[in-house]
Amino acid sequence: MPGLFKVKENWSIKLVDSEGILIEEENISNLITNIGLNVIRDLLGGLGSQGAMTAIAIGTGATAPVNGNTALQTEYTRAAATISTPADYQIRYTKTFSFGSGVSETITEAGILDNNTSGGKLLTRTTFTGKLVSSSVQLIVTATYTIARA
């Protein structure tokens, strides 16, 4: 229909070993939160003080995402994402998470936020099959958003 557009999000969750060899990859689509829809509205309209979405967070929560999510269920860490535009109408967020000696954690969720430290607004949240990370295994999280005509 004329005048309509949609935002589609796709996630890639990869485990790689210390030599960069792919161990496992999972691709998923999940949801944009209610807050995320308002963030998009505010960014389009230049409303308020809404800043850019700049961070990827990962966590250990396994409850399925719902529209009303305002945070990850159990956030483990977050960091600034590398942001790129791989094609027309797309924006991509990527972060490679490395883990220190003695760390052994199963990561099961990720999200995109507007704050690199804590709090902030959650644009999207996804859950996935548990990924066991350690000092010898990195987690590469990528979220790609495509804006398209509906």
Sine and cosine of phi, psi and omega as CSV:
sin_phi,cos_phi,sin_psi,cos_psi,sin_omega,cos_omega
0.00,0.00,0.65,-0.76,0.03,-1.00
-0.87,0.50,0.61,-0.79,0.10,-1.00
0.99,0.10,-0.04,1.00,0.00,-1.00
-0.96,-0.29,0.55,-0.84,0.13,-0.99
-0.62,-0.78,0.27,-0.96,0.01,-1.00
-0.72,-0.69,0.39,-0.92,0.09,-1.00
-0.89,-0.46,0.86,-0.52,0.01,-1.00
-0.93,-0.36,0.71,-0.71,0.04,-1.00
-0.88,-0.47,0.66,-0.75,0.03,-1.00
-0.76,-0.65,0.65,-0.76,-0.01,-1.00
-0.90,-0.43,0.58,-0.81,0.18,-0.98
-0.82,-0.58,0.83,-0.56,0.01,-1.00
-0.88,-0.47,0.89,-0.45,-0.06,-1.00
-0.85,-0.53,0.62,-0.79,0.20,-0.98
-0.95,-0.30,0.76,-0.65,0.06,-1.00
-0.76,-0.64,0.52,-0.85,0.01,-1.00
-0.99,0.12,-0.03,-1.00,-0.09,-1.00
-0.90,0.44,-0.28,0.96,0.04,-1.00
-0.99,-0.15,0.09,1.00,0.02,-1.00
0.99,0.12,0.19,0.98,0.00,-1.00
-0.99,0.13,0.77,-0.64,-0.02,-1.00
-0.90,0.43,0.81,-0.58,0.06,-1.00
-1.00,-0.09,-0.69,0.73,-0.10,-1.00
-0.36,-0.93,0.53,-0.85,0.09,-1.00
-0.63,-0.77,0.66,-0.75,0.05,-1.00
-0.76,-0.65,0.73,-0.69,0.03,-1.00
-0.89,-0.46,0.74,-0.68,-0.09,-1.00
-0.58,-0.81,0.41,-0.91,0.24,-0.97
-0.87,-0.49,0.63,-0.77,0.01,-1.00
-0.70,-0.71,-0.81,-0.59,-0.13,-0.99
-0.72,-0.70,0.43,-0.90,0.17,-0.99
-1.00,-0.08,0.78,-0.63,-0.08,-1.00
-0.95,0.32,0.24,-0.97,0.10,-1.00
-0.85,0.53,-0.69,0.72,0.05,-1.00
-0.87,0.49,-0.65,0.76,0.02,-1.00
-0.86,0.51,-0.64,0.77,0.05,-1.00
-0.89,0.46,-0.65,0.76,0.04,-1.00
-0.93,0.36,-0.57,0.82,0.07,-1.00
-0.88,0.48,-0.73,0.69,0.03,-1.00
-0.86,0.51,-0.71,0.70,0.04,-1.00
-0.84,0.54,-0.76,0.65,-0.06,-1.00
-0.91,0.41,-0.61,0.80,0.04,-1.00
-0.92,0.40,-0.67,0.74,0.02,-1.00
-0.89,0.46,-0.64,0.77,-0.06,-1.00
-1.00,-0.04,-0.07,1.00,-0.06,-1.00
0.88,0.47,0.56,0.83,-0.08,-1.00
-1.00,0.03,0.61,-0.79,0.09,-1.00
0.88,0.48,-0.51,-0.86,-0.05,-1.00
-0.92,-0.40,0.44,0.90,-0.03,-1.00
-0.88,0.48,0.87,-0.50,0.05,-1.00
-1.00,-0.05,0.09,-1.00,-0.01,-1.00
-0.91,0.41,0.44,-0.90,0.11,-0.99
-0.99,0.16,0.86,-0.51,-0.17,-0.99
-0.76,-0.65,-0.12,0.99,-0.16,-0.99
-0.84,-0.55,0.49,-0.87,0.19,-0.98
-0.90,-0.43,0.76,-0.65,0.09,-1.00
-0.91,-0.42,0.52,-0.85,0.10,-1.00
-0.81,-0.59,0.40,-0.92,-0.04,-1.00
-0.39,-0.92,-0.08,-1.00,-0.07,-1.00
-0.91,-0.40,0.14,0.99,0.02,-1.00
-0.96,0.26,0.58,-0.81,-0.06,-1.00
-0.87,-0.49,-0.02,1.00,0.03,-1.00
-0.92,0.39,0.73,-0.69,-0.04,-1.00
-0.85,0.53,0.61,-0.79,0.05,-1.00
-0.88,0.47,0.55,-0.84,0.11,-0.99
-0.72,-0.70,0.35,-0.94,-0.05,-1.00
-0.81,0.58,-0.55,0.83,-0.07,-1.00
-0.99,0.12,0.04,1.00,0.01,-1.00
-0.85,0.53,0.68,-0.73,0.06,-1.00
-0.88,-0.47,-0.12,0.99,0.00,-1.00
-0.33,-0.95,0.21,-0.98,0.16,-0.99
-0.91,0.40,0.41,-0.91,0.00,-1.00
-0.90,0.43,-0.76,0.65,-0.01,-1.00
-0.65,-0.76,1.00,0.06,-0.05,-1.00
-0.93,0.38,0.72,-0.70,0.05,-1.00
-0.99,-0.14,-0.75,0.67,0.06,-1.00
-0.30,-0.95,0.24,-0.97,0.11,-0.99
-0.53,-0.85,0.37,-0.93,-0.02,-1.00
-0.39,-0.92,0.27,-0.96,0.07,-1.00
-0.89,0.45,0.68,-0.73,0.03,-1.00
-1.00,0.00,0.43,-0.90,0.24,-0.97
-1.00,0.09,0.82,-0.57,-0.10,-0.99
-0.92,-0.38,0.74,-0.67,-0.01,-1.00
-0.61,-0.79,0.18,-0.98,0.09,-1.00
-0.84,-0.55,1.00,0.00,-0.11,-0.99
-0.94,0.34,-0.33,0.95,-0.01,-1.00
-0.37,-0.93,0.21,-0.98,0.10,-0.99
-0.82,0.57,0.62,-0.78,0.10,-0.99
0.94,0.35,0.27,0.96,-0.01,-1.00
-0.80,-0.60,0.50,-0.86,0.21,-0.98
-0.73,-0.69,0.64,-0.77,-0.06,-1.00
-0.78,-0.62,0.69,-0.72,0.07,-1.00
-0.91,-0.40,0.77,-0.64,0.00,-1.00
-0.68,-0.73,0.63,-0.78,0.10,-0.99
-0.55,-0.84,0.75,-0.67,0.14,-0.99
-0.99,-0.17,0.88,-0.47,0.02,-1.00
-0.99,-0.12,0.80,-0.60,0.08,-1.00
-0.93,-0.36,0.42,-0.91,-0.11,-0.99
-0.78,-0.62,0.57,-0.82,-0.08,-1.00
-0.97,0.23,0.12,-0.99,0.01,-1.00
-0.86,0.52,0.70,-0.72,0.03,-1.00
1.00,0.08,-0.10,1.00,0.01,-1.00
-0.98,0.18,0.73,-0.68,0.14,-0.99
-0.56,-0.83,0.96,-0.26,-0.12,-0.99
-0.66,-0.75,0.56,-0.83,0.08,-1.00
-0.97,-0.25,0.92,-0.40,-0.04,-1.00
-1.00,-0.08,0.73,-0.68,-0.11,-0.99
-0.73,-0.69,0.00,1.00,-0.04,-1.00
-0.50,-0.87,0.38,-0.93,0.05,-1.00
-0.49,-0.87,0.35,-0.94,0.03,-1.00
-0.41,-0.91,0.32,-0.95,0.07,-1.00
-0.94,-0.35,0.77,-0.64,-0.06,-1.00
-0.74,-0.67,0.18,-0.98,0.00,-1.00
-0.99,-0.16,0.25,0.97,-0.05,-1.00
-0.62,-0.78,0.77,-0.63,-0.06,-1.00
-0.99,0.13,-0.12,0.99,-0.07,-1.00
-0.93,-0.38,-0.90,0.43,0.03,-1.00
-0.36,-0.93,0.26,-0.97,-0.03,-1.00
0.92,0.40,-0.55,-0.83,0.02,-1.00
1.00,0.06,0.02,-1.00,-0.03,-1.00
-0.98,-0.20,0.72,-0.69,-0.03,-1.00
-1.00,-0.02,0.94,-0.35,0.03,-1.00
-0.95,0.30,-0.80,0.60,-0.03,-1.00
-0.62,-0.78,0.39,-0.92,0.07,-1.00
-0.62,-0.78,0.62,-0.78,0.06,-1.00
-0.67,-0.74,0.45,-0.89,0.17,-0.99
-0.86,-0.51,0.37,-0.93,-0.07,-1.00
-0.42,-0.91,0.16,-0.99,0.05,-1.00
-0.84,0.54,0.69,-0.72,-0.05,-1.00
-0.80,0.60,0.72,-0.69,0.04,-1.00
-0.90,-0.43,0.91,-0.41,-0.01,-1.00
-0.98,0.17,0.90,-0.43,-0.01,-1.00
-0.95,-0.32,0.38,-0.92,0.02,-1.00
-0.35,-0.94,-0.09,-1.00,0.01,-1.00
-0.90,0.43,-0.30,0.95,-0.01,-1.00
-0.96,-0.26,0.08,1.00,-0.01,-1.00
-0.73,-0.69,0.82,-0.57,0.05,-1.00
-0.99,-0.16,0.44,-0.90,0.05,-1.00
-0.91,-0.42,0.86,-0.52,0.04,-1.00
-0.96,-0.29,0.89,-0.46,-0.04,-1.00
-0.93,-0.36,0.80,-0.60,0.01,-1.00
-0.75,-0.66,0.76,-0.65,0.10,-0.99
-0.85,-0.53,0.82,-0.58,0.01,-1.00
-0.89,-0.47,0.77,-0.63,0.01,-1.00
-0.93,-0.37,0.76,-0.65,0.03,-1.00
-0.88,-0.47,0.80,-0.60,0.08,-1.00
-0.99,-0.14,0.80,-0.60,-0.08,-1.00
-0.62,-0.78,0.32,-0.95,0.11,-0.99
-0.95,0.33,0.63,-0.77,-0.03,-1.00
-0.98,0.19,0.00,0.00,0.00,0.00
